Amino acid sequence: MAQGIVTLTSSSFDEIVNSSDKPILVDFWAEWCGPCKQIAPILEEIANEMPNQITIAKLDIDEHGDIAGRFNVMSIPTMLLFHNGEIQHKVVGAKPKARLLEELTPFLPAS
C-alpha cells in the first residue's frame, strides 16, 4: 500500500478507527474497480500533504466484505470519514481532489 496510507482489515478496523486521534477517511475499494484506481493517487496526495489533519485508510471490500456490509457500502469507491469512532461524512464516487477536499475540510482540524 502507498506511503502514508493505512491498510485496514476486518480484525484491525475497529481498533484503528476508534483509536485515531484525528479524523480518519476510510476508502472502501476493490482491485477491479476503475474509479477506485482513479482516486487512489488523490488519496495518496492528501495523506502526504495533510498528515497532521487526517489519516487515510483503505479497506478492500472483496477481502473484508463484513465491514462493508456493516456500513451499508453499496457502491465503490465509498469513503467514510470517522472521528472519535463516529461517521462524520460520506463520499460516494471518485471526485477531483479539489472537490473532495471541499467536502472534507469542514470536518478537519485547522492546519
C-alpha positions, -999 to +999 in steps of 0.1 A: +000+000+000+011+035-006+032+055+018+011+073+044-020+051+039-032+026+065-045-008+053-075-019+073-087-055+078-118-069+094-097-076+125-080-042+127-108-019+116-125-011+149-092-007+168-077+017+143-108+037+135-119+041+171-084+049+185-075+075+159-068+109+175-076+127+142-103+122+115-097+090+095-110+087+060-117+050+051-117+043+014-138+012+006-124-001-027-117-032-048-089-042-072-113-045-101-128-010-096-118+016-122-129+047-102-112+033-071-079+032-091-086+068-103-090+082-068-061+063-052-034+088-062-055+117-050-059+099-016-021+094-015-015+131-021-039+141+007-022+116+030+012+131+023+001+167+023-021+167+054-006+141+078-014+161+109-051+167+099-063+134+085-054+097+083-062+079+050-071+042+053-082+017+027-103-014+031-106-040+003-143-050+002-136-082-016-114-094+013-134-077+041-170-076+029-183-079+065-171-044+073-185-030+040-218-047+049-218-032+084-217+003+069-241-004+040-215+003+014-234-005-018-211+011-045-174+018-046-155+039-041-172+049-010-153+069+016-164+073+052-149+100+074-148+089+110-139+109+140-139+095+176-153+063+160-184+080+146-192+086+109-189+124+102-193+124+064-198+100+035-184+105-001-196+082-029-177+080-062-144+093-074-141+131-073-113+155-083-090+164-054-104+200-050-140+187-048-130+160-023-111+185-001-141+209-003-163+182+012-138+171+039-124+204+051-153+213+073-147+181+093-109+185+097-089+204+123-073+236+112-037+232+098 
